[in-house]
């Protein structure tokens, strides 16, 4: 992954990501997808399902197609500066992107069997997500995803020249559903324990961007899905605005709680900064510092 030094002054685009989780015999696993190498955002890197909030996401009949009132969704995001419908659109985007990119559908309807397959077929026929929900009388399960963190790309990004305001959600894959890449925006997918994913990154088998590195380091503290969801529900999602700076010829990204960051309270467990060296982002004290 190449370092980007270009300053970007455009406002960040609203986006949403769902970190899909499952319990495996050896413990917690997370679903990662490899973005197409020609993608203009993190091409070739392994990411969680997600993408930009579209205008249509706010146009959904939310009273009919969401399982929680907008007031509760708004409160859960901890973003008083946005209105309730905008908050609902963030949830819709998260659920839509999870379905479009991984095939996992957080929705209920009648009859319950085969809903994801029927919805996917309608998407392939050219129907928009909102139209699919209406035709199949589906209600999105916002209760299935829990706000976890909010990442805002700095004006001096280090990986991509596009800025995003991304809400991260955590969720267990619903029973009977199988997550997979779409062979369009993503070309490979894998379930890995958080530590194993980071080990593969360290061994240069996969590429990860800093938000994924820090998120996986955070998830590595949990033994299973229930622990992650309980922790997410126990507090409001923190806002993480990385602050890059250059030190001795290296780009360094610091996070809340770091001595160089404007926010003194630490928002995430693990290291408070990553340095770009050896053509990758590393904590100052080596691989094990991700888990200390």
Secondary structure as GFF3:
##gff-version 3
##sequence-region A 1 292
A	DSSP	beta_strand	13	24	.	.	.	ID=ss1
A	DSSP	beta_strand	27	35	.	.	.	ID=ss2
A	DSSP	beta_strand	46	47	.	.	.	ID=ss3
A	DSSP	beta_strand	49	52	.	.	.	ID=ss4
A	DSSP	alpha_helix	55	59	.	.	.	ID=ss5
A	DSSP	alpha_helix	62	65	.	.	.	ID=ss6
A	DSSP	alpha_helix	70	77	.	.	.	ID=ss7
A	DSSP	alpha_helix	84	102	.	.	.	ID=ss8
A	DSSP	beta_strand	107	108	.	.	.	ID=ss9
A	DSSP	alpha_helix	115	124	.	.	.	ID=ss10
A	DSSP	alpha_helix	129	136	.	.	.	ID=ss11
A	DSSP	beta_strand	139	140	.	.	.	ID=ss12
A	DSSP	three_ten_helix	142	144	.	.	.	ID=ss13
A	DSSP	beta_strand	146	152	.	.	.	ID=ss14
A	DSSP	beta_strand	164	172	.	.	.	ID=ss15
A	DSSP	beta_strand	186	192	.	.	.	ID=ss16
A	DSSP	alpha_helix	194	202	.	.	.	ID=ss17
A	DSSP	alpha_helix	210	219	.	.	.	ID=ss18
A	DSSP	alpha_helix	225	233	.	.	.	ID=ss19
A	DSSP	beta_strand	238	240	.	.	.	ID=ss20
A	DSSP	beta_strand	243	247	.	.	.	ID=ss21
A	DSSP	beta_strand	250	254	.	.	.	ID=ss22
A	DSSP	beta_strand	273	277	.	.	.	ID=ss23
A	DSSP	beta_strand	280	283	.	.	.	ID=ss24
A	DSSP	three_ten_helix	287	290	.	.	.	ID=ss25
###
